[in-house]
Amino acid sequence: MTEVRVAGVGLTRFGSHPERTGRDLFAEAADRAFADAGVDRDDAEELNYGNFMGALAEHQGHQAPLMAEAAGVRCPATRYESACASAGVAVREAVRTVAAGDADVVLAGGMERMTNLDTGGATEGLAIAADDLFEVRAGVTFPGAYALMARAYFEAHGGSREDLAHVAAKNHENALPNEYAQFRSEVSVEEALDSPPVAEPLHLFDACPITDGASALVLVSAEYAAENDLDASVAVTGTGQGTDRMALADRADLAATPAAVDAATAAYDAAGIGPADVDLAEVHDCFTIAEVLAIEALGFAEPGEGIAAARDGYTTADGDLPVNLSGGLKAKGHPVGATGGSQIAELTRLLRGDHPNSEHVPDAEVAVAHNAGGTVASAVVHVLEVAE
């Protein structure tokens, strides 16, 4: 198997871009990724592109060739859809393609444009990632679904809204210096607790925002990097994917995410590491309870112990295992089709030392990205390491 390197990363600022189109956003991210990599875009052999709701938000299907044109590449292009894990799956397939020796250069990432929809339209669009027959038609939305998961967790393990508020405060603080973040403003624990309820026990500051944005990665083989004298110091050494029952009612335990456990196990095995080897992580905190479930699924905390991780300082910027130094979905934003690529872009910058929060992890060598779809019916995990 060929070692896969991250040669370059590109992001747009996450937030509201009412004047821009999806193709414009992805073009910007791709331009930045190729410039960062120092790779000629004519060398790209494939485009793997993640998008979830473009047919609803922009009335645009068949987006892959459109995004290839926007990115200035002429190669086979494929769109991947796995709800909020769309870009994670696109990146995973790009990694597998390069590792298998089927391509030396692959452009991977994703885009989502959401803020052009009103709140009802965005909620309806996102809801199609749930089970339409048994959840959506009964009125389930994702705030409600994750509220059910939070209640199940509190009933099984204990915990409080204050524990979740510490997750929100931590991630907003991490986003402050991140030039790509949607919300670069502090939120205190008290402010999170006092925010309006959305679906108890989740309140406004427990939820990520609606976001426009794009991400792009230039992945190359180690041989291509050497032959072209590229400074590609970060390798993707492991990747894994997992699946769970779609509807919450069909699951044995709402306080656990076995799809993420399966994805992490496969990624760790491929990389030859374990949870104790990881120095930092970006996890899918679409709601604060989701970060708790993620760090337990990844093996960073035992079941029932993840709830206290932010409050106790374990996952803060200067803690033993910093989580979501980018600000996470909570504060950086969540353009759903782009998030999985964005996480890897942020971790690459952190490991290279050119991220504004790199000072918190100056000796980091191993990072993990955790990207989830829906109520974690889909999950993708990647291991990144500083290349030897």
DONU-8885 format. One line per field, with one value per residue (C-alpha): residue number from 1; x negated, y negated, z. Coordinates in Angstrom, 2 decimals. Layout:
<guvexs>
lummar	(NUM | ...)
u	(X | ...)
v	(Y | ...)
w	(Z | ...)
</guvexs>
This chain:
<guvexs>
lummar	(1 | 2 | 3 | 4 | 5 | 6 | 7 | 8 | 9 | 10 | 11 | 12 | 13 | 14 | 15 | 16 | 17 | 18 | 19 | 20 | 21 | 22 | 23 | 24 | 25 | 26 | 27 | 28 | 29 | 30 | 31 | 32 | 33 | 34 | 35 | 36 | 37 | 38 | 39 | 40 | 41 | 42 | 43 | 44 | 45 | 46 | 47 | 48 | 49 | 50 | 51 | 52 | 53 | 54 | 55 | 56 | 57 | 58 | 59 | 60 | 61 | 62 | 63 | 64 | 65 | 66 | 67 | 68 | 69 | 70 | 71 | 72 | 73 | 74 | 75 | 76 | 77 | 78 | 79 | 80 | 81 | 82 | 83 | 84 | 85 | 86 | 87 | 88 | 89 | 90 | 91 | 92 | 93 | 94 | 95 | 96 | 97 | 98 | 99 | 100 | 101 | 102 | 103 | 104 | 105 | 106 | 107 | 108 | 109 | 110 | 111 | 112 | 113 | 114 | 115 | 116 | 117 | 118 | 119 | 120 | 121 | 122 | 123 | 124 | 125 | 126 | 127 | 128 | 129 | 130 | 131 | 132 | 133 | 134 | 135 | 136 | 137 | 138 | 139 | 140 | 141 | 142 | 143 | 144 | 145 | 146 | 147 | 148 | 149 | 150 | 151 | 152 | 153 | 154 | 155 | 156 | 157 | 158 | 159 | 160 | 161 | 162 | 163 | 164 | 165 | 166 | 167 | 168 | 169 | 170 | 171 | 172 | 173 | 174 | 175 | 176 | 177 | 178 | 179 | 180 | 181 | 182 | 183 | 184 | 185 | 186 | 187 | 188 | 189 | 190 | 191 | 192 | 193 | 194 | 195 | 196 | 197 | 198 | 199 | 200 | 201 | 202 | 203 | 204 | 205 | 206 | 207 | 208 | 209 | 210 | 211 | 212 | 213 | 214 | 215 | 216 | 217 | 218 | 219 | 220 | 221 | 222 | 223 | 224 | 225 | 226 | 227 | 228 | 229 | 230 | 231 | 232 | 233 | 234 | 235 | 236 | 237 | 238 | 239 | 240 | 241 | 242 | 243 | 244 | 245 | 246 | 247 | 248 | 249 | 250 | 251 | 252 | 253 | 254 | 255 | 256 | 257 | 258 | 259 | 260 | 261 | 262 | 263 | 264 | 265 | 266 | 267 | 268 | 269 | 270 | 271 | 272 | 273 | 274 | 275 | 276 | 277 | 278 | 279 | 280 | 281 | 282 | 283 | 284 | 285 | 286 | 287 | 288 | 289 | 290 | 291 | 292 | 293 | 294 | 295 | 296 | 297 | 298 | 299 | 300 | 301 | 302 | 303 | 304 | 305 | 306 | 307 | 308 | 309 | 310 | 311 | 312 | 313 | 314 | 315 | 316 | 317 | 318 | 319 | 320 | 321 | 322 | 323 | 324 | 325 | 326 | 327 | 328 | 329 | 330 | 331 | 332 | 333 | 334 | 335 | 336 | 337 | 338 | 339 | 340 | 341 | 342 | 343 | 344 | 345 | 346 | 347 | 348 | 349 | 350 | 351 | 352 | 353 | 354 | 355 | 356 | 357 | 358 | 359 | 360 | 361 | 362 | 363 | 364 | 365 | 366 | 367 | 368 | 369 | 370 | 371 | 372 | 373 | 374 | 375 | 376 | 377 | 378 | 379 | 380 | 381 | 382 | 383 | 384 | 385 | 386 | 387 | 388)
u	(0.00 | -1.15 | -1.41 | 1.06 | -0.07 | 1.95 | 0.12 | 2.43 | 5.60 | 8.08 | 11.07 | 13.51 | 14.59 | 17.56 | 20.68 | 23.38 | 22.58 | 25.90 | 24.22 | 22.22 | 23.03 | 21.92 | 19.60 | 17.97 | 17.34 | 15.82 | 13.66 | 12.16 | 11.40 | 9.86 | 7.74 | 6.37 | 5.68 | 3.70 | 1.77 | 1.00 | -0.14 | -2.23 | -0.60 | 0.47 | 4.21 | 3.63 | 2.09 | 5.38 | 6.60 | 9.89 | 12.26 | 14.16 | 16.77 | 19.14 | 22.53 | 25.76 | 28.59 | 27.55 | 30.59 | 32.80 | 30.77 | 29.66 | 31.95 | 28.77 | 28.17 | 25.32 | 22.86 | 19.62 | 18.83 | 19.94 | 17.45 | 14.70 | 15.20 | 15.23 | 12.01 | 10.33 | 9.71 | 10.52 | 10.75 | 13.35 | 15.53 | 17.90 | 20.29 | 20.58 | 23.63 | 23.74 | 25.62 | 23.25 | 20.49 | 20.53 | 17.07 | 15.66 | 16.75 | 15.39 | 12.02 | 12.02 | 12.52 | 9.78 | 7.41 | 8.24 | 7.71 | 4.25 | 3.26 | 4.20 | 1.96 | 4.86 | 4.01 | 1.17 | 3.18 | 6.81 | 8.75 | 11.25 | 13.58 | 17.08 | 19.43 | 22.77 | 24.83 | 27.60 | 28.24 | 30.19 | 32.96 | 35.15 | 35.14 | 38.03 | 36.46 | 33.07 | 34.70 | 36.72 | 33.67 | 31.56 | 34.37 | 34.13 | 31.01 | 33.38 | 35.76 | 38.61 | 41.12 | 40.65 | 39.11 | 39.62 | 43.33 | 43.77 | 42.23 | 38.70 | 36.03 | 32.35 | 32.48 | 35.23 | 33.34 | 30.15 | 32.22 | 33.49 | 29.89 | 28.90 | 31.77 | 30.82 | 27.22 | 28.22 | 30.50 | 27.80 | 24.75 | 25.76 | 24.63 | 26.20 | 26.82 | 23.88 | 21.56 | 22.79 | 22.39 | 18.68 | 18.40 | 19.99 | 17.81 | 14.65 | 15.34 | 16.29 | 13.03 | 11.10 | 12.73 | 11.64 | 8.35 | 9.59 | 9.98 | 12.30 | 14.74 | 18.34 | 18.55 | 15.41 | 17.00 | 16.87 | 19.81 | 19.57 | 20.95 | 23.55 | 24.60 | 24.95 | 27.09 | 29.28 | 29.81 | 33.33 | 34.40 | 34.58 | 35.41 | 34.76 | 32.15 | 30.55 | 30.60 | 29.55 | 25.85 | 25.83 | 26.46 | 24.23 | 25.32 | 26.60 | 23.55 | 22.27 | 18.75 | 16.40 | 13.31 | 10.71 | 7.70 | 5.01 | 4.05 | 0.97 | -1.10 | -4.35 | -6.16 | -4.58 | -5.45 | -9.09 | -9.38 | -7.97 | -9.81 | -6.56 | -6.43 | -3.72 | -4.56 | -1.21 | -0.09 | 3.33 | 2.36 | 5.75 | 9.36 | 12.51 | 16.25 | 19.22 | 22.99 | 25.86 | 29.63 | 31.14 | 34.07 | 33.35 | 36.25 | 34.43 | 31.27 | 30.44 | 28.79 | 29.33 | 26.41 | 23.79 | 22.74 | 21.53 | 21.01 | 18.29 | 16.80 | 16.55 | 15.06 | 12.50 | 11.51 | 10.86 | 8.91 | 6.79 | 6.05 | 5.00 | 2.69 | 1.33 | 2.21 | 4.67 | 6.60 | 3.75 | 1.48 | 3.69 | 2.58 | 5.61 | 8.93 | 11.61 | 14.98 | 18.49 | 20.09 | 23.28 | 24.72 | 22.76 | 23.92 | 22.49 | 18.97 | 19.47 | 20.64 | 17.79 | 14.93 | 16.37 | 16.75 | 13.16 | 11.90 | 10.75 | 13.14 | 15.04 | 18.84 | 20.25 | 16.96 | 16.99 | 19.64 | 17.11 | 14.19 | 14.65 | 15.63 | 12.56 | 10.24 | 9.28 | 10.39 | 9.62 | 6.89 | 4.30 | 5.71 | 4.31 | 6.32 | 7.43 | 10.67 | 11.99 | 9.23 | 10.82 | 13.95 | 15.69 | 19.01 | 20.37 | 18.45 | 16.51 | 19.75 | 21.24 | 21.74 | 22.74 | 21.25 | 17.91 | 17.37 | 15.45 | 12.88 | 12.69 | 11.80 | 8.83 | 7.74 | 7.74 | 5.83 | 3.27 | 2.62 | 2.38 | -0.13 | -2.17 | -2.33 | -0.68 | 2.72 | 3.43 | 3.98 | 0.87 | -0.81 | 1.37 | 0.06 | -3.56 | -4.71 | -1.62 | -2.27 | 1.04 | 4.53 | 7.98 | 10.93 | 14.45 | 17.24 | 20.82 | 24.00 | 27.48 | 27.71 | 24.45 | 26.09 | 22.95 | 19.48 | 16.03 | 12.77 | 9.35 | 5.95 | 3.39 | -0.28 | -3.35 | -5.26 | -8.70)
v	(0.00 | -3.50 | -6.08 | -8.94 | -12.50 | -15.69 | -18.00 | -20.99 | -22.20 | -24.94 | -26.41 | -29.24 | -31.28 | -29.51 | -31.59 | -33.24 | -33.97 | -35.00 | -36.61 | -33.50 | -30.22 | -26.77 | -26.45 | -29.75 | -28.55 | -25.24 | -27.01 | -29.17 | -26.17 | -24.24 | -27.23 | -27.53 | -23.80 | -23.68 | -26.82 | -25.38 | -22.10 | -23.58 | -21.05 | -21.75 | -21.12 | -19.39 | -16.56 | -15.81 | -12.38 | -12.30 | -14.61 | -13.22 | -15.76 | -15.70 | -17.41 | -16.62 | -18.99 | -20.91 | -19.66 | -21.31 | -24.41 | -25.34 | -23.17 | -21.65 | -17.95 | -16.29 | -18.55 | -16.61 | -17.72 | -21.24 | -21.33 | -19.85 | -22.76 | -25.24 | -23.76 | -23.85 | -20.11 | -17.78 | -14.30 | -11.79 | -13.48 | -11.82 | -13.27 | -11.45 | -11.77 | -10.49 | -13.31 | -15.31 | -12.73 | -13.38 | -14.96 | -12.42 | -9.60 | -11.48 | -11.86 | -8.23 | -7.02 | -9.38 | -7.96 | -4.42 | -5.32 | -6.78 | -4.03 | -1.37 | -2.98 | -3.86 | -7.58 | -9.81 | -13.03 | -13.31 | -16.46 | -15.76 | -17.86 | -19.23 | -22.19 | -23.15 | -26.28 | -26.50 | -30.05 | -30.95 | -28.77 | -30.07 | -28.25 | -26.01 | -25.14 | -24.35 | -22.24 | -20.33 | -19.84 | -18.51 | -16.24 | -14.03 | -12.54 | -10.87 | -7.98 | -9.58 | -6.80 | -6.38 | -9.66 | -12.63 | -12.00 | -11.84 | -15.29 | -14.38 | -17.00 | -16.71 | -18.93 | -16.65 | -13.50 | -14.59 | -15.71 | -12.13 | -10.91 | -13.41 | -12.30 | -8.66 | -9.48 | -11.39 | -8.53 | -5.91 | -7.77 | -11.00 | -14.45 | -17.86 | -20.78 | -22.50 | -19.73 | -20.37 | -24.12 | -23.57 | -21.91 | -24.94 | -27.43 | -25.48 | -25.33 | -28.99 | -29.91 | -27.71 | -29.47 | -32.96 | -33.04 | -30.88 | -33.11 | -30.56 | -30.29 | -31.46 | -32.53 | -34.19 | -35.24 | -33.94 | -32.15 | -31.60 | -28.59 | -30.86 | -32.26 | -28.75 | -27.74 | -30.84 | -30.50 | -29.65 | -26.01 | -24.25 | -20.68 | -19.92 | -19.41 | -21.11 | -24.89 | -27.32 | -27.28 | -23.47 | -23.52 | -24.24 | -26.94 | -26.81 | -27.49 | -28.06 | -26.93 | -24.63 | -22.54 | -20.97 | -18.71 | -17.72 | -14.14 | -12.64 | -9.50 | -9.68 | -8.85 | -11.79 | -14.07 | -12.97 | -13.19 | -16.72 | -17.89 | -18.71 | -19.73 | -17.19 | -16.46 | -15.00 | -11.49 | -9.85 | -6.55 | -5.11 | -5.36 | -3.60 | -3.76 | -2.45 | -2.21 | -1.92 | -1.59 | -4.74 | -5.28 | -5.83 | -3.56 | -0.63 | -1.05 | 0.86 | -2.10 | -5.79 | -6.72 | -5.12 | -5.40 | -1.98 | -3.23 | -5.54 | -2.73 | -0.55 | -3.37 | -4.19 | -0.56 | -0.16 | -3.44 | -2.63 | 0.85 | -0.49 | -3.05 | -0.62 | -2.90 | -3.10 | -5.88 | -6.46 | -7.46 | -10.35 | -13.92 | -15.88 | -15.38 | -17.12 | -15.52 | -15.98 | -18.22 | -19.16 | -19.32 | -19.40 | -15.91 | -14.67 | -15.62 | -13.61 | -10.57 | -10.98 | -10.99 | -7.88 | -6.10 | -7.02 | -5.45 | -8.70 | -8.19 | -5.24 | -5.20 | -7.70 | -9.57 | -11.74 | -14.05 | -15.58 | -15.88 | -19.55 | -20.60 | -18.87 | -20.39 | -17.11 | -18.25 | -21.97 | -23.63 | -23.08 | -19.76 | -16.27 | -15.76 | -18.97 | -18.40 | -20.76 | -23.35 | -24.73 | -25.62 | -22.49 | -22.47 | -24.34 | -27.57 | -27.15 | -26.19 | -23.21 | -23.40 | -19.76 | -18.60 | -20.26 | -19.42 | -16.14 | -17.80 | -20.84 | -18.73 | -17.19 | -20.60 | -21.98 | -18.99 | -19.23 | -22.87 | -22.05 | -19.26 | -21.41 | -24.20 | -26.91 | -26.99 | -29.82 | -27.21 | -25.15 | -26.70 | -24.48 | -21.27 | -22.05 | -18.43 | -16.73 | -13.87 | -11.96 | -13.37 | -11.91 | -13.27 | -12.00 | -12.85 | -11.65 | -11.56 | -12.01 | -10.66 | -8.80 | -6.26 | -6.92 | -7.63 | -8.10 | -8.29 | -9.25 | -9.06 | -11.70 | -11.52 | -13.64 | -11.75 | -10.41)
w	(0.00 | -0.84 | 1.95 | 1.47 | 2.16 | 2.58 | 0.20 | 0.55 | 2.25 | 1.37 | 3.17 | 2.73 | 5.70 | 7.24 | 7.76 | 5.69 | 2.04 | 0.49 | -2.51 | -3.50 | -5.25 | -4.22 | -7.19 | -6.27 | -2.71 | -3.82 | -6.41 | -3.67 | -1.45 | -4.34 | -5.42 | -1.91 | -1.66 | -4.91 | -3.96 | -0.51 | -2.07 | -4.85 | -7.18 | -10.75 | -10.98 | -14.32 | -12.29 | -10.53 | -11.56 | -9.66 | -7.79 | -4.80 | -3.76 | -0.79 | -0.80 | 1.01 | 0.17 | -2.94 | -4.84 | -2.21 | -1.37 | -4.89 | -7.02 | -8.41 | -8.79 | -10.71 | -8.96 | -9.44 | -13.01 | -12.12 | -9.23 | -11.37 | -13.76 | -10.86 | -9.49 | -12.87 | -13.08 | -15.95 | -14.49 | -13.33 | -10.70 | -8.26 | -5.70 | -2.36 | -0.11 | 3.46 | 5.18 | 7.39 | 6.74 | 2.97 | 2.78 | 5.23 | 2.92 | -0.11 | 1.60 | 2.73 | -0.83 | -2.04 | 0.58 | -0.49 | -4.15 | -3.57 | -1.11 | -3.67 | -6.27 | -8.57 | -8.54 | -7.39 | -6.99 | -5.87 | -5.01 | -2.23 | -0.12 | -0.18 | -0.09 | 1.35 | 0.88 | 3.47 | 4.65 | 1.50 | 2.99 | 5.79 | 9.13 | 8.14 | 4.81 | 6.35 | 9.05 | 6.47 | 4.28 | 7.12 | 8.30 | 5.23 | 6.84 | 9.32 | 8.66 | 6.71 | 7.30 | 11.04 | 12.23 | 9.89 | 9.35 | 13.12 | 13.47 | 14.53 | 13.82 | 14.65 | 17.74 | 19.01 | 18.08 | 19.82 | 22.81 | 23.07 | 22.95 | 25.66 | 27.87 | 27.39 | 28.31 | 31.45 | 32.49 | 31.94 | 33.24 | 34.90 | 33.87 | 33.57 | 31.27 | 32.94 | 31.71 | 28.17 | 28.62 | 29.30 | 25.86 | 24.21 | 26.10 | 25.26 | 21.55 | 21.28 | 23.00 | 20.55 | 17.59 | 18.64 | 16.64 | 13.74 | 10.69 | 9.05 | 11.98 | 11.78 | 15.42 | 16.79 | 20.04 | 23.59 | 25.16 | 28.88 | 30.70 | 32.26 | 28.86 | 27.46 | 30.42 | 30.06 | 26.30 | 25.06 | 25.04 | 21.68 | 22.71 | 26.37 | 27.64 | 24.62 | 24.40 | 21.69 | 22.53 | 22.53 | 18.77 | 15.81 | 13.35 | 9.78 | 7.62 | 4.09 | 3.25 | 1.38 | 2.02 | -0.27 | 0.18 | -2.29 | -1.43 | -3.05 | -2.88 | -0.94 | -4.18 | -6.00 | -3.08 | -3.19 | -6.96 | -6.95 | -3.83 | -2.01 | 1.63 | 2.49 | 6.10 | 7.19 | 6.27 | 6.47 | 8.03 | 8.87 | 7.74 | 8.85 | 8.33 | 10.28 | 9.97 | 12.44 | 12.30 | 10.82 | 13.22 | 16.90 | 17.82 | 16.22 | 18.28 | 21.43 | 23.19 | 22.46 | 24.72 | 22.46 | 18.81 | 17.59 | 14.02 | 15.34 | 17.43 | 14.31 | 12.24 | 14.93 | 15.40 | 11.68 | 11.47 | 14.52 | 13.22 | 9.83 | 11.44 | 14.01 | 16.92 | 19.78 | 21.51 | 23.96 | 21.07 | 19.93 | 20.72 | 19.49 | 17.72 | 15.72 | 16.41 | 15.08 | 17.70 | 15.86 | 19.38 | 22.60 | 23.55 | 20.23 | 21.35 | 24.54 | 22.58 | 20.09 | 22.60 | 24.23 | 20.86 | 19.98 | 23.20 | 24.82 | 27.74 | 29.15 | 28.77 | 31.23 | 31.70 | 28.58 | 30.02 | 32.45 | 30.01 | 29.10 | 32.62 | 34.08 | 31.46 | 29.80 | 26.31 | 26.60 | 24.55 | 27.29 | 28.46 | 28.01 | 24.79 | 23.07 | 21.16 | 18.49 | 18.53 | 15.37 | 17.33 | 16.12 | 14.33 | 17.35 | 16.73 | 13.49 | 11.74 | 9.95 | 6.17 | 6.25 | 2.95 | 3.69 | 7.36 | 7.00 | 4.75 | 6.97 | 10.00 | 8.18 | 6.88 | 10.43 | 11.82 | 9.03 | 9.86 | 13.56 | 12.96 | 10.55 | 13.10 | 10.96 | 12.70 | 15.14 | 17.86 | 17.04 | 20.09 | 22.26 | 20.64 | 19.67 | 19.96 | 18.50 | 16.09 | 15.91 | 15.30 | 14.70 | 12.70 | 13.51 | 11.06 | 11.54 | 9.48 | 10.94 | 14.47 | 13.75 | 11.48 | 9.43 | 10.78 | 9.26 | 11.22 | 9.89 | 11.58 | 10.63 | 11.60 | 11.10 | 8.42 | 9.28)
</guvexs>
